[in-house]
Amino acid sequence: MEHYTMNLTLKIWRQQNTQTPGRFETYPVKNISSEMSFLEMIDVLNEQLIKEGKDPVAFDHDCREGICGMCSMYINGRPHGPWQKNTTCQLHMRAYQDGDTITVEPWRANAFPVIKDLMVDRSAFDRIIQAGGYISVNTGSAVDANAIAVEKDHADAAFAAAACIGCGACVAACKNSSAMLFVSAKVSHLALLPQGSPERKTRSMNMVAQMDKEGFGACTNTGACEAVCPKGISIENIARLNREYMMTGLSDD
């Protein structure tokens, strides 16, 4: 693949904190390699800003390997940028051409308040997990992997749902800021396995209740969440969550 360099114009959302209004600021960056990752390009910009005595752009990152889900950026109107099934840290600058203008924003959702610039508070997801995204297990040595038989189709579906990294792209893409894809993935991978049975009757009710408490919107099945999910989580999980929730409600009557 041909390597090239480019000069770009970045329009980046700057906001000091949750209480202050934000604005877009424009920055030119030069000699950006097509082999850089998007976050490395932001690193170059920040080095430039620091040399100029200016405040660098705050953004979340950790593993930079597409696993942690922290690199939450809305790039040219799409969470994580233009590539399918891709996190921001996996996006490379060969996706752009010399002279391009790139607009970068934080997630836009009331449940994800801006901490600073491109960083948002996603602790609402943590509280949803605390409400029911766990199983009862005995402490001590790990149980043998084959101790509990699991049907392969159930194991495969549970593994696919468990691939969710909790990045929040589904919320950012949804016109209602719904967290249903995230919650359904967390409910599904436990509901599909026998290990998740002890909390099954309360899990969906508690997690949905916490989701509503956090201020996420309702799901209207537009499918935008699935389209931008970096791990390809299927909206079939939302249907499974709805069934789990309905069954729990019926069993309580």
C-alpha positions, 0 to 999 in steps of 0.5 A: 500500500502506497505511503503518503503524507497529507496536510489536514484541517481539523475542526475539534470540539473544545469544552472546558467542562460540563458547566461551560459552553463548548465551541469548535476550534480549527487547527491545521496539521501538516505532514501527517503520514497515511500510516498513522492511526487517528489517535497518533494524529491527535497526538501530533496536534497536541504536541503542536499545541503544547509547543505553542503554549496552548491547552492540548485536546483532551481525549480518552484512550487506553489500549489502542488495540480496539479492546478497551472502548475508550476512544470515543470520537464522533468523526465527520458525523459517524462514531469512530469514523468511516470504517466499518466495525472499527474503533477510533484507535484502529482508524488509520489516516489512509482513510483521508486525503490531502486537504481534507477537513475532519470534524471531531466531536464527543459523544452527544447524549445527556447520559454521557456528559462532557468531562472536557473536550472529547472526553465524556463520562460513561459511568452510566454504563458501569451503573447499569452493569452493577444493577444486574450484569453479573453472575453468582459464583463460588470463589476459589479455583476456576471451574473446569471448562467442561464442567457445564455443558453448553450448546454450541449455538448458545455458546457462539451467540453468547460469545458474539454478544460478550464482544461488546466493549461498552464504547457507547457508539450505539448511544451516540449514533441513535437519534434517541440516545438509546442504550438498548444495544449495550444493555441487550448485549450484556443481558444476552451473553448471560441469559444464553449461558447456564451460569447466568440462570440464578439472576435471570429473573431480576437481571433484565428488569434491574438493568432496564430500570437503571438504564431508564434512570440514567436518562437514555432514550427509548429504542425505535429500531432504526438500526443505527446502533448495529451499523456503527458498532465496532464489534458488530453486535446484532440488534437480535440481542434487543429482541432477546432483551425484550423477551427476557423483560416480558418473561420476567414481568409475566413470572412476577404476576 
